[in-house]
Amino acid sequence: MTDLESRVREVLVERAGRTPVAAGLGERAARRGRAVRQRRFVVGTVAAAIVALALAALLPRAGAERDFTDTTLPAETAAPPGGIGSDPGLLHFDVDPARLPGTLGDRIAVTEWVSGDGYERFMGLDAESKLVVSVLLATDTARLDAAVAANGAGDNRALRWQRDGVEGVTIMRWADRDLLSQAVQALRFDVTQRCAMPLRLSEMEMGATWLECQTAIRRGEPSGPETAWVYSGLTVRRADGRIVFIWADGRPLPKSSFAPDRSVAGRPAQWRTGTGGLAHGLWIPDFGGIDLYVTDYEREPAAWFTPDEATWYAARLTPSTNLDDPSSWPRRAVG
């Protein structure tokens, strides 16, 4: 397993543990997971959430005096009609850091955003990539119920809520559980952001669908760059339902296991095959400053996912010239 595969696996395993949203990386697995978690759902959780939110309404809204006008990712001022989960290129909400309890907001070093079919999600991570707070918005109540059931015990706690016509679940570490209701007040539904990434896929295969956007940025210090890109994931569902997953990583990685055996778009590349998630795919360690991996995300090598298939996508990807400036990234990552 390469260093890149290990890092991607770590991110996705952590992500799967924080919320039960498989984000389109294998819909059959997602359905099975949701069914199991739904059976674990404890009756009464929703009632408890309603009580908690009623109490929260009586609390002062921290940071209410701040005129919060900017967005975490570039704002989309010409957003088409639609709501939560209607477009993988858009996020129909933001999080106002001034309204988060200080014990949460001060710990957030990286913000990760996901937009998929019927859901959107924010995740705040600390400097060690550990969960601080996660917010899942969805149009499917079963998905929200599953999130509560999966995070109602163990290391995490979850709160189901409804606000301004939007339904969601907030998740925190067990030690921060008393702040769940306050964190809901930090959400803003009066802005639309672009789910931007420093990469653009110019076209997809006939009948394919852009299934999900995932991107993470690190907030910079006042004396340095405002933001720093961390990683992005782009998920495509082919016409036959099979998944192509494009992973772009901006963190330095050792390349001791890289053994190029081909060239893609003028860049050295390696085709890898093996068992286990992400062990089967095309690896380009220097794709304009991006560590790029194109995979089928299946546990075993799949006959349909060939070097030609992966190369077809890689050849249609263009990296941004400024990886750390979200405002310069493509308006849409696909198309």
Summary of the structure (lengths in Angstrom):
residues: 335
radius of gyration: 19.8
end to end distance: 32.0
largest distance: 63.1
contacts: 1087
relative contact order: 0.15
helix: 24%
strand: 30%
